[in-house]
Amino acid sequence: WIDGVLVESMRKGYWIVLDEINSALPEVLFVLQSLLDDDRMVVLEENGGEIVKPHPNFRVFATANPSDSYAGTKELNKALLSRFAIVAKTDFLPKEKEKQAVMLQVKTDDRTLDIMLAFAKEVRQAFKKDKIEFVLSTRELINWAKLNLHYKDLIKSAELAFLGKCNNDDAEAVGDLLKGVFSSIKPSLEEDIA
């Protein structure tokens, strides 16, 4: 028997993050119920029924994407969800924090990144209003910024970074948003060039 990452973390008092927990198979999630319950234990049937109780410093964290927005995810069982002491829903980072996050990955200029963030805001508002199914993530902003360093063309790099990920209706709507944002800033861009 060789302990897996969960059991090793339990024994040694590590903190573990179960990333995208709502993509896990039901039989995997079932094991977590007794660990997160008042009993706080895992029974290793494959190791002679050994009962493993966690070290006092052991902690479990989990992340999940919205089940209605991401393929392969599902709504978590209410019994499992209730075993987490704290559940926090988060939105995208505030503009300045997201700007810092992108700048850590890609060295681009402030003006370009401000334009990209203005566009991301438009897309996210359309998503919240159920006008589109696509939402522009921070990861996609980073990819867009990286491609733009190469192409030096925000529209071309946007097409490559994320328009291909949209369904047909969303691609058209997101393309229209892209044109709208760029047409509103075009005069000031021309002034910057002159």
N, C-alpha and C positions, 0 to 999 in steps of 0.2 A: 504494500500500500504506500502510495506517495500522496501527501496532502496536496490539494489544489490551492489556488490563491485565496479562496474564501476561508478555508479551514486554517491555512497558515496564518492569515491575518487575525483570525479569532485567537489562535494560540499565542501569538506574539504581541497582540495589542496594537496592530496596525489599523490605520483607517483605510477603508476600501470604498471606491466609487463604482457603482454599478451603472455604467453609462448606457443610456437608452434602454432602460429597464422594460419599457413597454414593447420592446421588440423580442423579448425573451420568450421561450417556449413555456407553456403552462406548468409542465413538470419541473422546470427549473425554478419558477416563481413559487411553487408549492413548498419547496425546501426552505425558502426564506421565511415562510409564515411562522414556523416554530422558533426560528432565530430571532425574529422581531417581536414575538409574543412575550408574555410575562415569563415563560419558561426559559427563554434565551438560551436555546441549545440547538445543536444539529446532531441527528443520529446518523452515524455512518454504517448503514446496513452492510455495505460492501467490505467493511473492516470489522466484522464480527459484532456489529451492533454498538460500536463504541459511541459514547455520548461525549460530545465536545461542547464545553461551556466557554464563552468568550472571556478573554483577559479583560480586566476592568477598563483599560484604555482603548479597547476595540470600539470602532464606530463604523456605521454603515450609512453611506450617502447614495442617492440615486438621482439620475437625470432622466428626463423623458421629453419627447417631442409631442406636440398635440396629435392625438390619434386621428383626428379628422383631416389633418393636413399633410401627413407623411405616409407614404406607402410602406407597408410592412409593420406598422405600429398598430397597437390596439388599446382600447381603454383598459386601464388596470382594474383588476378585481377590487371591489370596494373593501373586502375583508383585508386584503393585503395593504391597500392604501391607508386604511385606518390604523395600521400598526406603525406607521411612520409618525413620530411625535410632531414633526414640523413638515408642512408642505407649503412651498413658496412658488408662486407663479411669477415669472419674470418677463419683461418686455425687452426690446432692444435697448442697448446702452444709450444714455443721453448723447447728443451730437458730439460734444467735446471728448467724451470718453471713447466713443466709437472711433472718432478721428485719431485719437492716440493709439488705439488698438490696431488700426490699419497702418499707421505710420511706423509702428514697431516692426511690421512685416515688410513694408514697401516704402522706400524713400521717395515720395512724390511731393509735389509742391502743394501748398495750402489752397491755392485757388482751384486747382484741379480737384482736390479732395472735397472742397466745399460744394462744388458742382455735383460730384458723385453723391454726396450725402443729401443734397437737396432732391436729387432724383430718387434716391432710396426712400426718402420720406414720402414722396408722392406715391410710390409703388406700395409702400406699407399702409398708407391711408386707404388706397383703393382695395387692398386686401381686407382691411378691417371692415370696410363697407360692403364686403362680399361682391365686389365688382370683378375681381380676379381671384384665381386660386394660387397664383404664384406670389411668393414673398421674397424680397431680396435680403439675403442673410449677410452678416458681417463677413463670412467666408467668401461669398460671391463678390462683395466689395473688394476684398483683398485680391481675389483672382482678377477682377476687372482692372484694378490699379496696376497689377503686375503686367497684364497684357498691354495696358496703355503705355507703359514704359517702353515696350517694344514697338508698338504700332504708332504711337503719338497721335492717336485718333480715338477720342472717347466713344464715338458711335460705333466704329468698327470693332473696337475692343469690347464694347458692351454686347454687340451681336455674338461675338465669340464666347464671351464669359457666361452669359446667361440667357439670351433670347432662345437659343436652341434647347434650353431646359423647359421652356414654357410649352403648354399645349397650344394648338392653333389659335384659339380664341384669345388666350392670354398673350401669345406672342404679338398679335395685332394690337391689343390694348396696351401692353407694355411698350411696344414700339411707338405708339401714339403718345404715351406719356414721355418717352425719351425725346421725341421731336418737340413736344410742348415745352419741356424744360429747356432744351437747347435753343428753341426759338426765342424764349423769354430772356435768355442771357446773351444771345448772339450780338446785339449792339455793344454791350460792354466788353465782350471778347474782342470785337473788332477794334475798340478803343485801346485795349491792352496791346494789340498787335501794332497799331499805328504809333 
